[in-house]
Amino acid sequence: MKVHLAINKRGKPVRVLLSVGQEADCAYAESLVVGVPVRVLFTDRDYDVDRVVTAARAGDVTVVISSKCSRKEARTYDTELV
């Protein structure tokens, strides 16, 4: 079982989703943020897929995601936010 959280700037959960361990984390990215005002998408590398990043940037969201090892060019992000 995995727990996916969307939190506010104070660290309080605003949405909680549960999934089975075999499902990809990135499948839950959109469900976590729909209807939640998002300014920064801060996730681990399991969410490093182009469709998640493209959708976030289209909504003027700052993306802070470490690159997967398989990515040819590492994703850049503001290290001050980490």
N, C-alpha and C positions, 0 to 999 in steps of 0.2 A: 504494500500500500504506500502511495506517495501523497504528500500534502503539498498543494500549490497555494501560495498566498499572494494577494495584492494588499499592500499596506499603504497607509498615508504617510505624510512627512514626519509624523511623530512615532512611527513604527507600529501603529495600531492596525490590526487586520480589518480590511473593508470587504474582502471577499475570500472565501476558502473553498477550494475544490479538492476532491479526493479522486485518485486514479489508481489503477492496478500498476504494479511495478514494471510490467513488460511494455507499457505504452510510452511513446516518445513524449518528453516534457513539452516540446514545442507545439504539440497538438492542443495544448491548453492555453497558450499565450493569448489568443484573441478572447476566449471566454473569460479570462481573468480581468481584462481591461474594458470590455464593452460596458458602457454606461458609467464608468469610473473616470473622473477627470485625471488624466495622466500627463505629467510633465517630463518625467524621467523613467525609462524602462531599464531597470537594473536587475540583470539576471545572470545565472551561471552559463557556461558554454553550451549546455544542452539546448538552450534556446537560440543558439547561433545558426539560424537558417535565413536565407535571403528573404523569404516571404514575410517573416516576422519583422526583420529590420526595415524592409521597404515600407511595410504598412505603418510602422511606428513613425518613420521619418516623414511619411506623407501627412501624418497628423501633427507635424511639428513637435515631435517628442524626441528628447535627447536620449540616445541609445548608449548604454554602458553594458557591453557584453564582451567577455573574454572570447577570443577566437578558438574554434575547435582546432585541434592539431592537424586535421586533414585540410584546413583552408590554406591555399597556396600563398596568399598574402594576409598577414595578420590584420585584424580589424583594429583601427585606431579609436581611442576614446579618451575622454578627459580623466586622467589618473587622479586628479584632485577630488573627484567624486567618489572614488573607491575607498 
